[in-house]
Structure formats: structure tokens, C-alpha cells
Amino acid sequence: MSALVIVGTDTGVGKTVFSAGLTAALNASYWKPVQSGVEDATDTETVCTLSGVDVLPEAYRLNMPASPHLSAEDMGIEIELSRLALPQVDGPLVVEGAGGLMVPLNRKSYYLDLIAQWQAPVVLVARTALGTINHTTLSLMALRDAGCEVVGVAFVGDPEPDVEQTIVEMSNVRHLGRLPYLADLTQQSLSDAFSSIEVATIRRFL
């Protein structure tokens, strides 16, 4: 089993859609360890619909759409990192984080602490919109300071070549491609759009 962790610079950057496309491209299994908020379609359900591949159940499925530690406390429980070891599967495993790197899982540990424990390569998903240079650079610094292996940055949104190149050059990181916003988001449209992503580069880290 080879695992690959997908993290975002923030919540809502498009990492679930990116994870779905990558899961399908790699014919991998998918796992989101902690889901906060279940009123709408969960990220696991979205990935299942968009990828058509195997998805694993969450270790924690929390009702309130909030930071995982707050959602857990709302249900009277505490997230235990010992329950979040990477599952064993046949073939590649795509693991999606929740929110940004510094999202608390409990009152003692951030998501970054768990990612560092896993010792699996990481793809950072970032917006192309205003503010992304700061958020992406800080996220890359945090990952590297924690000893994580960074595969590269995948962008989501409208093309911003100067912004993207600034991040790539100043942070000395691989540009893994850009996924556009898809007005008609289906399994086929995502597969077509994913042709712009450097899947071969990502595969070398598995």
C-alpha cells in the first residue's frame, strides 16, 4: 500500500474535487479520516460519485460543520490520533485532510501533527485567487518544518500564471498543474479536466 495525502491551504479550495480526480486517475482507494458536517453530501460521497472507485468509511463522522475538535466536542467525544493510522488497502490510497494544516483535531494536536506521523508524501491544493501566495507559502513552510515530503502544488481556479510562477519559484516547489472551476461537474468533465494535472509526476511518489 502506498498512500498520498491531499491537503489544502484552507477550507473550500477544491481539494475534494482534486482528490476525486486523482483517485480516479490513479485507480486508487480514497479515505477521509475525519468528516465535519453531514447535512449536505459528505466529501466521501462526493468522491465516490465523481471517481467511481472504492471509498473507505470515515474514522470520525461528525455532525456539526466546524473545526473537527469543535465538532467532536459538540458530540461529547474527543478525536484520538491513535484511531487515525493509515488503513491497509490493495494499491494506492488517496487520503484527504480537512480544512488547512493548522486545523485542530483535538485540544492538543493539529492536522499537521497527524500528517507528519503518517510520513506519506503530500500534495498541496491551492487557489489561484488573491491571497494564495501568502497562504500557499505558509502552508509549504509548515509542511517542510514538520518534515513532510512535498510532492508539489496543484492549483484550482482561473489561470493566474504570474501568481503560480511566483509560488513555484520562491518556494522551490513543483507545479503539478491547474484544475479549472467546472460549471458542470461530472465524472466525465472532471476526468477531461484532469488531463492538465501532472499525474505521472505524482505517481512517482507512490
Phi, psi and omega per residue, in radians:
M1 nan 2.282 3.058
S2 -2.115 2.185 -3.080
A3 -1.848 2.616 3.089
L4 -2.362 2.231 -3.062
V5 -1.764 2.288 3.108
I6 -1.896 2.087 3.126
V7 -2.178 2.799 3.129
G8 -2.079 2.811 3.072
T9 -1.290 -0.265 -3.080
D10 -2.969 3.086 3.043
T11 -1.364 2.567 3.070
G12 1.345 0.314 -3.113
V13 -1.469 -0.209 -3.140
G14 1.913 0.261 -3.070
K15 -1.232 -0.454 3.101
T16 -1.205 -0.778 3.091
V17 -1.111 -0.753 3.086
F18 -1.070 -0.748 3.129
S19 -1.068 -0.685 3.109
A20 -1.107 -0.796 3.126
G21 -1.108 -0.714 -3.133
L22 -1.231 -0.695 3.105
T23 -1.013 -0.769 3.116
A24 -1.176 -0.746 -3.100
A25 -1.122 -0.573 -3.133
L26 -1.633 -0.086 -3.013
N27 0.892 0.848 -3.042
A28 -1.746 3.026 2.906
S29 -1.622 2.787 -3.084
Y30 -2.222 2.465 3.101
W31 -2.510 2.219 2.951
K32 -1.954 1.849 -3.017
P33 -1.068 -0.713 -3.055
V34 -2.242 2.115 3.089
Q35 -1.952 2.095 3.071
S36 -1.883 2.052 -3.129
G37 1.702 2.076 -3.079
V38 -2.252 0.203 -3.113
E39 -1.187 -0.747 3.083
D40 -1.676 -2.997 3.068
A41 -1.074 2.299 3.119
T42 -1.280 2.878 3.114
D43 -1.076 -0.655 3.113
T44 -1.094 -0.749 3.112
E45 -1.135 -0.689 3.115
T46 -1.104 -0.804 -3.141
V47 -1.115 -0.697 3.115
C48 -1.044 -0.764 -3.136
T49 -1.161 -0.733 -3.022
L50 -1.487 -0.326 -3.080
S51 -1.897 -0.572 -3.115
G52 1.245 0.353 -3.128
V53 -2.058 -3.136 -3.065
D54 -1.200 2.344 3.021
V55 -2.113 2.515 3.136
L56 -1.721 2.624 3.115
P57 -1.213 2.616 3.110
E58 -1.160 2.612 3.013
A59 -1.303 -0.631 3.077
Y60 -2.262 2.196 3.108
R61 -2.089 1.782 -2.944
L62 -1.869 2.454 -2.972
N63 -1.299 -0.760 -2.969
M64 -1.423 2.286 3.094
P65 -1.336 1.535 -3.090
A66 -2.731 -3.102 3.045
S67 -0.945 2.457 -3.072
P68 -0.920 -0.679 -3.116
H69 -1.158 -0.623 3.108
L70 -1.286 -0.689 3.095
S71 -1.092 -0.707 3.119
A72 -1.151 -0.787 3.135
E73 -1.091 -0.606 3.090
D74 -1.065 -0.484 3.124
M75 -1.695 0.073 3.097
G76 1.344 0.426 -3.137
I77 -2.253 2.954 3.048
E78 -2.203 2.323 3.117
I79 -1.216 2.239 3.137
E80 -1.864 2.130 -3.130
L81 -1.084 -0.448 3.141
S82 -1.133 -0.353 3.108
R83 -1.524 -0.024 -3.006
L84 -1.978 0.511 3.024
A85 -1.157 2.588 -3.137
L86 -1.090 2.247 3.128
P87 -1.253 2.683 3.101
Q88 -1.566 2.164 3.111
V89 -2.366 2.865 3.023
D90 -1.450 2.176 3.120
G91 1.531 -2.929 -3.094
P92 -1.205 2.704 3.093
L93 -2.283 2.148 3.043
V94 -1.713 2.141 -3.103
V95 -1.982 2.176 -3.118
E96 -1.837 2.257 3.065
G97 -1.356 -3.053 -3.137
A98 -2.171 2.187 3.137
G99 1.117 -2.475 3.097
G100 -1.678 -3.092 -3.060
L101 -1.179 -0.580 -3.053
M102 -1.670 0.423 3.017
V103 -1.291 2.205 3.133
P104 -1.259 2.367 2.981
L105 -1.539 -0.608 3.016
N106 -2.593 -2.961 -3.070
R107 -1.365 0.044 -3.123
K108 -2.124 -0.401 -2.959
S109 -2.310 2.423 3.016
Y110 -1.610 2.876 3.063
Y111 -1.034 -0.613 3.120
L112 -1.022 -0.623 3.120
D113 -1.078 -0.706 3.122
L114 -1.188 -0.768 3.133
I115 -1.049 -0.719 3.109
A116 -1.109 -0.631 3.100
Q117 -1.134 -0.654 -3.094
W118 -1.142 -0.554 -3.134
Q119 0.976 0.741 3.077
A120 -1.973 2.628 3.124
P121 -1.089 2.640 -2.999
V122 -2.185 2.357 2.947
V123 -1.872 2.237 3.115
L124 -1.725 2.194 3.101
V125 -1.751 2.247 -3.062
A126 -2.334 2.595 3.000
R127 -1.212 2.837 2.940
T128 -1.710 -0.086 -3.025
A129 -1.281 2.970 -3.138
L130 -0.937 2.343 -3.122
G131 1.755 -0.189 -3.024
T132 -1.231 -0.482 3.131
I133 -1.072 -0.827 3.136
N134 -1.105 -0.890 -3.070
H135 -1.119 -0.712 -3.100
T136 -1.232 -0.753 3.140
T137 -1.100 -0.773 3.116
L138 -1.104 -0.690 3.121
S139 -1.132 -0.737 3.113
L140 -1.119 -0.713 3.093
M141 -1.062 -0.758 -3.131
A142 -1.117 -0.760 3.127
L143 -1.077 -0.797 -3.093
R144 -1.212 -0.671 3.107
D145 -1.114 -0.503 3.127
A146 -1.487 -0.007 3.106
G147 1.444 0.316 -3.127
C148 -1.450 2.535 3.067
E149 -1.482 2.015 -3.100
V150 -1.671 2.077 3.096
V151 -1.246 -0.770 -3.127
G152 2.828 -3.015 -3.141
V153 -1.979 2.287 2.997
A154 -1.906 2.246 -3.085
F155 -1.701 2.646 3.086
V156 -2.299 2.237 3.097
G157 2.312 -2.925 3.114
D158 -1.196 2.634 -3.112
P159 -1.109 2.323 3.047
E160 -2.401 1.249 -2.983
P161 -0.997 -0.673 3.133
D162 -1.162 -0.717 3.119
V163 -1.149 -0.824 -3.129
E164 -1.067 -0.754 -3.131
Q165 -1.173 -0.607 3.085
T166 -1.062 -0.797 3.125
I167 -1.094 -0.831 -3.091
V168 -1.067 -0.791 -3.081
E169 -1.275 -0.852 -3.041
M170 -1.275 -0.478 3.125
S171 -1.720 -0.048 3.131
N172 0.889 1.043 -3.071
V173 -2.330 2.686 3.127
R174 -1.285 2.441 2.994
H175 -1.595 1.999 -3.058
L176 -1.660 0.119 3.124
G177 1.921 3.070 -3.104
R178 -2.302 2.287 3.093
L179 -1.764 2.106 -3.132
P180 -1.318 2.813 2.974
Y181 -1.161 2.383 -3.086
L182 -1.979 1.935 -3.136
A183 -1.123 -0.651 3.098
D184 -1.926 1.560 -3.038
L185 -1.554 1.865 3.100
T186 -2.334 2.996 3.097
Q187 -1.021 -0.714 -3.107
Q188 -1.267 -0.777 -3.127
S189 -1.136 -0.615 3.088
L190 -1.193 -0.736 3.106
S191 -1.057 -0.744 3.124
D192 -1.118 -0.772 -3.111
A193 -1.188 -0.485 -3.058
F194 -1.272 -0.111 3.081
S195 -1.129 -0.295 3.120
S196 -1.502 -0.065 -3.115
I197 -1.652 2.463 -3.103
E198 -1.383 1.229 -3.090
V199 -1.128 -0.660 3.133
A200 -1.058 -0.699 3.084
T201 -1.109 -0.796 3.136
I202 -1.095 -0.714 -3.096
R203 -1.051 -0.515 -3.112
R204 -1.142 -0.304 -3.126
F205 -1.587 -0.045 -3.135
L206 -1.544 nan nan
